[in-house]
Amino acid sequence: MDKKTYKLKDFAEPIAVAVTDPQKSCHNIFVGLEHYDSGEPVISRFSDTSLLNSSCKEFQKNDILIARRNVYLRRAGIAPFDGLTSGDSIVLRLFMDCEEKTGVPYNVAIRIIPFVLNSNSFWTYANRHADGMNSKRISKEKVLDYEFELPSISEQKVLAEKLWAAYEVKQSYLKMIEATEEMVKSQFIEMFGEVSDKSPILNDVAEIYDGTHKTPTYTDSGIPFVSVENIDNLCGSEKYISENDYLLYKHKPEFGDVFMTRIGSIGKCAVYESSEPLAYYVSLALIKPNKNIIQSKFLKYYIESKDGIRELKQRSLLRAFPMKINLGEIGKIKIIIPPMNEQTCFVEIAEQADKTIFELRKSIDAIDKVIKSLINENL
């Protein structure tokens, strides 16, 4: 197909409207670097501005935001709302008269450029031209100088239709996952109610430990090693430590133990369903439940429930570091311990929901592959 070469500055200009006092701003939406989703063409997450006390940038609906720091994370997307953003965001606004400048109508450009900025080509360019060592940053001048090719207008329209259609299907699947998770949480409350001041605490029914505090030396084979990053795949970790290092562990996981993230995104759990040795980092808590009183899977679902997560967050705020919770505070979270048959009944409901979510995530992964293929083969 015939393609024409452009630079990003042919389509857009940087916007730098400073807001020195966010509390006096008319905006109540704030997009920080933590709200970007890698590889996503749309900014969908944000927080309110109530706690902001430093200067920000203003952006408008349909502006494109690019995280200029840590460019290897590949973060850029179009904003479907007005708001404020971090000084580490580059704000680009497409020219309303870009058809006169480029021959590409505005209503086509606004649907294509967000995907251009999520192509392998753009992020390879960004990494190559970013400055710094540990936190590489790219300047707006370098971003605007990015050169790329686009097919004919008619082909752009067809491509945009395919990309946005795939994106919308993906969003519908994500909403189905969210609805399924909410159903499980609601079912829990319907069956068991909520915790009270008289409820037992986790220490009453479990022992709690953490893993190695030192950064491990990885080996090509040996004992699998897990941390927050690979808790979803306990039995398939691709990181290993030596057997000699594993001998230093005082508390080793056994079949039916529960791992819980306690640093960063706290409260995510996984049940260990193997008898093979497994090493784990300090970012995980190892919970050894009394299986005569509480089932491992029931405990996992409880900790991940609204009650469990709320308690964990409240207890983490008692510490100096809100994104971290120590073993003592984990042991103090209140829990619900229904009869074993009721635990089994709920676990069956939750596992069926998990199967539904698993299939939806497989479909999402397939859609992501289609979107990436369309982007990288055409833009």
SULCOR-V107358 format. One record per backbone hydrogen bond with DSSP energy under -1.0 kcal/mol. NH is the residue of the N-H (numbers start at 1). CO is the residue of the C=O. If there is no record, write none. Layout:
BEGIN
((NH CO) (NH CO))
END
This chain:
BEGIN
((4 150) (6 148) (8 146) (9 144) (10 7) (11 8) (12 8) (13 93) (15 91) (19 56) (24 21) (25 22) (30 47) (31 84) (35 32) (39 74) (40 37) (43 78) (47 30) (52 49) (56 19) (57 85) (58 17) (59 83) (62 79) (63 60) (64 92) (65 77) (66 90) (67 75) (68 88) (70 136) (71 136) (73 70) (74 71) (77 65) (78 41) (79 63) (83 59) (84 29) (85 57) (86 31) (89 86) (90 66) (92 64) (93 13) (95 11) (98 95) (100 97) (101 97) (102 98) (103 99) (108 105) (109 105) (110 106) (112 108) (113 109) (115 112) (116 112) (117 113) (118 115) (119 116) (123 119) (124 120) (125 121) (126 122) (127 123) (128 124) (129 125) (131 137) (137 131) (138 68) (143 139) (144 140) (145 141) (146 143) (148 6) (150 4) (156 152) (157 153) (158 154) (159 155) (160 156) (161 157) (162 158) (163 159) (164 160) (165 161) (166 162) (167 163) (168 164) (169 165) (170 166) (171 167) (172 168) (173 169) (174 170) (175 171) (176 172) (177 173) (178 174) (179 175) (180 176) (181 177) (182 178) (183 179) (184 180) (185 181) (186 182) (187 183) (188 184) (189 185) (190 186) (191 187) (192 188) (193 189) (199 196) (202 333) (203 331) (204 201) (205 202) (207 288) (209 286) (212 280) (219 240) (223 241) (225 239) (226 279) (231 228) (233 230) (236 233) (241 223) (246 242) (247 243) (248 245) (249 246) (256 272) (257 254) (258 287) (259 270) (260 285) (261 268) (262 283) (264 323) (266 264) (267 261) (270 259) (272 257) (279 224) (281 226) (282 212) (284 281) (285 260) (286 209) (287 258) (288 207) (290 205) (291 289) (293 290) (294 290) (299 295) (300 296) (301 297) (302 298) (303 299) (304 300) (305 302) (309 305) (310 306) (311 307) (312 308) (313 309) (314 310) (315 311) (316 312) (317 313) (319 316) (324 321) (325 262) (330 326) (331 327) (333 330) (335 200) (343 339) (344 340) (345 341) (346 342) (347 343) (348 344) (349 345) (350 346) (351 347) (352 348) (353 349) (354 350) (355 351) (356 352) (357 353) (358 354) (359 355) (360 356) (361 357) (362 358) (363 359) (364 360) (365 361) (366 362) (367 363) (368 364) (369 365) (370 366) (371 367) (372 368) (373 369) (374 370) (375 371) (376 372) (377 373) (379 375))
END
